[in-house]
Amino acid sequence: MKGLVIKNTGSWYSVLTDEGTTVLCKVKGNFRLKNIRSTNPVAVGDRVTVDVAHPNPSPREGLQEKQATAFITDIDDRRNYIVRRSQNLSKASHIIAANVDQALLVVTVNYPETSTTFIDRFLASAEAYDIPVVLVFNKSDLLSEEELHYQEMMINLYETVGYRCQAISAETGEGVDVLEDILRNKITVLSGNSGVGKSTLLNRLIPNLDLRTAEISDAHNTGMHTTTFSEMIPLPFGGWAIDTPGVKGFGSFDMEPEELTSYFKEIFRFSKDCRFSNCTHTHEPGCAVLQALEDHYIAPSRYQSYLSMLEDKDEGKYRS
């Protein structure tokens, strides 16, 4: 039986079968040995083969393994996926979602503040796996005049690089209608730091969804996790939204230094004019990227993000 993985709670997977039923599954033990270098060999969005011995009529979370009656036995080839380093195992990857059309990265200028380093690392990782990204600047209703000006500068920066940006307030609904056209009939993964308002946005987009939300920590201006697992949610206007747990850091995984240039769009454009083909854009004479940086065609924040990915493989160094 074939199906689509629509929910992953860690050890259990909900699979929407092609027949229209939802089956609670475990992964066959030997499945983990098939050269899949990730902490989650099966991800939300995967197309899988399910062996159903006795379908459970009312699957519930928390069932003991001895009660499992369905197993995922095979996984179809992925057309793409987006991945980050595992939070606990720095040499292992964690697949956020598979077979997606685009990513919506929800960021906030404040309450909490999303760092440009986090944004740039996410964008570079999405470029590596050929996933278009839309940047959504949430909580515009809470920003001071100075913060709104900074947000406009951020939007101008990323639009100049080549990314679509949209300022919204998920709380008031401002700008959210524009997102409906962006999301319509597509599979979209939502990501961002904890507390940026992903759950509030989904509640706004999907009537009666009622996802749990949490207040921002006043002491540290940081978000608290409300989503604890990944799940595909059907959109009322067509398509799917993949809700994911908030992440503190976003690490590069399996990126070679010489490949990194191509994951920063503007750096890649200028790099074609460098004197040396193996230029690292850090010190070499005749480097077109360094000249573009000096001439203000490349933003210092973007260049610093490039350097951090080039030089720093320690995930703890760039947590926001």
N, C-alpha and C positions, 0 to 999 in steps of 0.2 A: 504494500500500500504506500502511495506517495503522499507527501504533504509538506506544509510550510511551518517552520518553527516560529510561533508567535509569542512565546514567553519562555524565559529562562530564569529559574529561581536558584540556580547554583547546581543542584543535583537532579532536579526535575525539569522536564521540558514539556510545554504544551504544544501539540502539533495539530494544526488545522488540516485535516485530510482533504484530498480532492473530492471526496464524497460529501464534504460539508460538516463532518463531525469533528469534535475536538477530543484528542486522545492525550492522556498524561503518560509520558514516556521516561524511561531511563536510557542511558547509553550503555551499549554492550561493553563489557570490560576490555576486550581486546581492541576495541575501536580506537582507544587512546594510543595505540602503538603504530599508527599509520603515518608516521613522519609529520604529525601536526604539532608544531612547536608553539603551542598556546596553552594557557591555563583553562581555556574553554574550547574543546575540540569542536563543539557544535555551538553555533551562534544564532541569535534571532535574525530571521531573514533567510536562513538556509533552507534549501529544498532537500528533503531527506526521504529515505525509505524506512518504513516502519513495519515491524513484525508484531502483529497483534494476535496474541493467543486468546485472551478473553477480555475484550474491551471493558473497562471500568465504567459503569453507567453514570457515576457521579464523582469524577476525580476531585480529590481534595489535596491541598498542600499539607505536608507533614505526614504523609503515609509512610509506613515503614517499607524498606526495600523488598521484604518478602511478599508484599502485596502487589508489587509491580507486575503488570500483565502485558505491557507493550514496551518494545525496545527499538531504539534507532539503530539500524544495522548498516546504513550507508548514507553518504552525503554526496549530493551532486556537485559538480565543479562550480565554483563561485565565479561570477563575472567580475566582481570586485568585493572589497571589504575594507573597513577602516579599523585600524589597530593602534593600540598604545602599549607601552610597557606595563607589565603586571605591577600593581602597587606593592606587592610583597616579594616578588621574584624578579629582580631587575633584568635577568637574562631571558625571561620568558615574556611572550606577548599575551595581550588580552584582546580578543576580537570584540569590538563594540557592536558591530552589525555587519551583515553580509547582503549582497545583491541589492544595493540601494541606488536610487537615481540621483540623490543629492543629500547634502547635509545642511542643517540649519544650526549655526553656532550662535547661541543666545549669550550676549555679553552685557555688562552693565558698567557705566562710567563710575558709579558709586552704589553702595547698598547691595552687595559688596562691589569693590572695584575689581574689574577683570584686567589683568596685566597684559600689555602688548606682547610680552614674551609668550604667554599662554596662547593668545590668538594666533601668533605667527607660527608656533609649533603645530597647532591644530591645522592651520592652512597648509603648511608644508607637508604634513602627513597625508592630508586629503589629496594634495597634488600628486604625491607618490603613488596613490592608489586610484588616481583618475576619477575623483569624486568632486563635482562642483559644490561650492559652498556659498551660502547666503549668510551674511552677517546681520543679526537682528539685535539692535541696541534697545534694550528694554528699560523700563522704569523712567521714561522721559518725564513723567508727571512729578517725580520726586526731586528733579535736579534744579539747582540754583541757576541763575543766569550765567555765572562763570562756568558751571559744569555743562550747561547746554552748549556754550561756545566750544568747550573742549570736545564734546561729543560731535559737534559739526566738523571740527578739525579732524577727528578720527575717521568720520565717515568720508570726508574728502580724501584723506590719505588712502583708505582701502578701495574707494571707487577709482582713484587714479591708478592704483596697482592693477585693478581689473576685477574687483569683487563687487557683487551687488550688495547694497546695504539698505536696511529699513529701520527707521526709528519708530518705536511703538510704546504703548503702555498696556501691558496685558491686564492690569488692574482696572483701567477705565475703558479699554477697548480701542483707544486711539491707534490708528494705523493697522489694526489687526486684520481688517477686511482685505487689505492688500496682500496679506500672507495667504489668504484663501486661494487666490489665483496662482501664487507661487507653488502651493502644496497640491493643488488639484490634480488627481489621477497619477500621482507620483508616490514612490516609496521614499520617505524622508527620515533621516535619523536626526534627532534633536540632541545636541550636546551643549555643554557649558559647565562652569563652576557651580557648586552647590549654592543655592540662594538667588540665582539670577532670574528665576521665575518661569522655568520650563513647565512645571506643573500648573501654575496659574495660567499660562498661555494655552495649554491644552484644554484646561477647563473652559476657557473663553471660546476656543474653537469648536469644542464638542459639548453641546448642551447635555446636562445630566451626567457628565463623566465623574465629577466630584472627586478628583485626585486630591490627596492630602497635601497641604502646604504648611510651611513653617516660617516663623519670624526670623529675621536676621539677628545674630548675636550682637548686642550692643557693645559688648566689651572688645570684640575683635573685628567687627564689621564683616563677618564671614557668614556664609550660609550653612545651614544644617541639612544633612541628607534627609529627604523625604521619599525619594524613589530608591528602592533597595535592589531592584532587579530590572532587567531589560524586557520590554514588552512592545509588541506591535498593536497599535490601536487603529481601527478603521475610522476614516474621516467621513463625516456626513455628506460632503460634497465630492467624494471620490478620492481614492488613494489611501495610504497608510502613513501613520506617524510612529516612529520607533522612539519610545521614551527610554532614556538611559539614566543610570545614577549619575549624580554630579561628580565631577572629578577635580582634584586639587592640582594635579600636574599632568602634563601631556608629553610623554617622552618619545623621542624618535626610536624606531626599532628597525634593525637591519638596513640602515641607510649608510651607504659608503660616502666618505667625505667628498669624493669626486662627483657624486650624483647630486649632492645637496644644492648646488647652484641652480639646477633646473627646477627645483621646488619653490624657489623665490622668483616670481615672474619677472619683476623689474631687473633683478640682478642678472637673471639669465639673458635678458634682452641686451644688456650692456656687455656681458661677458664675451659675446661673439666678437667684440672689437679689441679684446686683450691681445697683447703682443705674444704671449705664450699660451699654447693650447691647454697646458696643465696648470694654469694660474689658479691660485687659491684665493685671490682677491684680499690678501692680508698685508702683503709687503712688496710684491713684485714690481719691477719697473715696467712702465707701459701698461699698467692695469687700468682698463677702461671703467671698471666698477668703482675703484677708488677715486678716479677722476669725476665720475658721475656723483659720487657721495660728496665730494668737495664742491661740486657745482649745484648741489641741492636737488638733483634729480632722483636720488635715493634717500629715503628718510633714515636718519640716524637710528631710530628705534628698530626699523626693519634690519638694518645692517648689524646692529648689536644682537638681534635674535639669530641672524645667520651665524655670527661668530659663536654664540652660545651653543648652537647645535653642532658647529664644527669642532669646538674644543671641549665641551663639557658633556660627558655621558652620564654624569651622576644625577639621577632624577631628583634627589633631594635638594639640589641647588636651584631649581627653578620653580618650586612650588609657590603658588601665589599666596 
